Amino acid sequence: MPVVRSSEGVVHEIHGARFVSYASPLRGSRELCAWRGEIPAGTRAPAHTVDREEIFHLLAGELLMTLDDRTERITPGDTVIVTPGTTLTVENPTDDTAVSWVTTSIGLRAKLADGTTLAPPWAN
């Protein structure tokens, strides 16, 4: 039984946010990836379109999440289901770091507005 201790998460930083990966193929997962996202105060991630479903659960703080053209204020305990093909923007307009838990299938790709495609290492 693979057990990943909290101290064993792999840290990645991009676009001002911090991602700590716990479940991935490198850790023994065969289908899913999961990570903790830490979005500092005042951070706004660039809009990106995902090619796989993501389940986004907010643990602490508040965020503004825009899916396509609809923006919602997300508070602790809220879960957002991001379907493939959705353009997503995440913004932390508060003075505190927001903490989330995200799960998706292995191989997620995200396309930025400029056409750049990212294969986040924490999701592969």
C-alpha positions as MATLAB code, in Angstrom:
seq = 'MPVVRSSEGVVHEIHGARFVSYASPLRGSRELCAWRGEIPAGTRAPAHTVDREEIFHLLAGELLMTLDDRTERITPGDTVIVTPGTTLTVENPTDDTAVSWVTTSIGLRAKLADGTTLAPPWAN';
ca = [
       0.000    0.000    0.000;
       1.666    3.240   -1.112;
       1.556    5.861    1.616;
       2.807    9.356    0.859;
       3.594   11.243    4.032;
       2.830   14.955    4.216;
       6.557   15.680    4.326;
       7.082   13.776    1.052;
       5.001   16.010   -1.217;
       6.835   17.282   -4.287;
       6.744   21.092   -4.509;
       6.281   22.969   -7.794;
       5.894   26.738   -8.178;
       4.378   28.438  -11.214;
       2.474   31.681  -11.872;
       2.925   32.795   -8.266;
       1.240   29.702   -6.779;
       2.660   26.657   -5.046;
       1.560   23.107   -5.860;
       2.450   20.194   -3.600;
       1.944   16.876   -5.383;
       1.040   13.784   -3.389;
      -0.554   11.355   -5.868;
       1.008   10.825   -9.302;
       2.557    8.004  -11.327;
       5.855    8.680   -9.555;
       4.091    7.876   -6.269;
       2.314    4.739   -7.473;
      -0.966    6.191   -8.750;
      -2.206    4.622  -11.977;
      -5.221    6.780  -12.826;
      -5.424    9.901  -10.660;
      -3.267   12.789   -9.550;
      -3.900   14.905   -6.469;
      -2.200   17.962   -5.057;
      -2.549   20.785   -2.585;
      -2.585   24.234   -4.152;
      -1.472   27.284   -2.205;
      -2.590   30.543   -3.807;
      -1.040   33.574   -2.089;
      -2.938   36.784   -1.425;
      -3.315   38.934   -4.523;
      -2.406   36.135   -6.957;
      -4.278   35.761  -10.244;
      -3.458   32.714  -12.344;
      -3.608   33.158  -16.114;
      -6.696   31.847  -17.885;
      -6.176   28.291  -19.095;
      -8.327   25.671  -20.771;
      -8.102   22.161  -19.340;
      -8.446   18.959  -21.350;
      -9.526   16.745  -18.426;
     -11.962   17.014  -15.585;
     -10.598   18.576  -12.396;
     -12.241   18.455   -8.990;
     -11.227   21.541   -7.008;
     -12.012   21.641   -3.260;
     -11.215   24.733   -1.187;
      -9.776   23.972    2.254;
      -8.977   27.497    3.488;
      -9.278   31.098    2.339;
     -11.420   32.512   -0.439;
     -11.038   32.557   -4.200;
     -12.740   33.991   -7.229;
     -13.018   31.215   -9.798;
     -14.120   31.933  -13.324;
     -15.261   29.029  -15.482;
     -15.698   30.276  -19.025;
     -17.659   33.517  -18.397;
     -19.129   32.787  -14.953;
     -17.345   33.957  -11.784;
     -18.125   32.567   -8.339;
     -16.710   33.382   -4.907;
     -15.504   30.097   -3.411;
     -15.220   29.620    0.355;
     -13.891   26.743    2.513;
     -15.761   23.514    1.917;
     -16.898   24.467   -1.601;
     -16.096   22.093   -4.456;
     -15.886   23.153   -8.091;
     -16.162   20.614  -10.905;
     -14.192   21.807  -13.925;
     -15.199   19.904  -17.062;
     -12.870   19.284  -20.024;
     -12.746   22.209  -22.441;
     -13.541   24.769  -19.743;
     -11.450   27.917  -19.509;
     -10.517   28.499  -15.884;
      -9.149   31.514  -14.033;
      -8.338   31.475  -10.317;
      -7.829   34.675   -8.321;
      -7.194   35.307   -4.649;
      -8.449   38.858   -3.960;
      -7.965   38.522   -0.186;
      -5.080   39.195    2.204;
      -4.669   35.500    3.121;
      -3.301   32.461    1.312;
      -6.002   30.139   -0.041;
      -5.427   26.391    0.164;
      -7.103   23.895   -2.156;
      -7.078   20.189   -2.897;
      -7.292   19.217   -6.580;
      -7.810   15.829   -8.169;
      -7.704   14.950  -11.865;
      -6.756   12.074  -14.118;
      -3.147   11.519  -15.114;
      -2.076   13.435  -18.216;
      -3.857   16.763  -17.690;
      -2.902   19.455  -20.193;
      -3.732   23.154  -19.901;
      -3.716   25.571  -22.820;
      -2.968   29.235  -22.116;
      -4.541   32.127  -24.046;
      -1.336   32.573  -26.082;
      -1.610   28.969  -27.343;
       1.093   27.559  -25.066;
       0.231   24.098  -23.756;
       1.397   23.118  -20.298;
       1.733   19.602  -18.942;
       1.974   20.343  -15.231;
       4.483   17.953  -13.620;
       2.218   17.536  -10.599;
      -0.496   16.057  -12.880;
       1.659   13.655  -14.873;
];
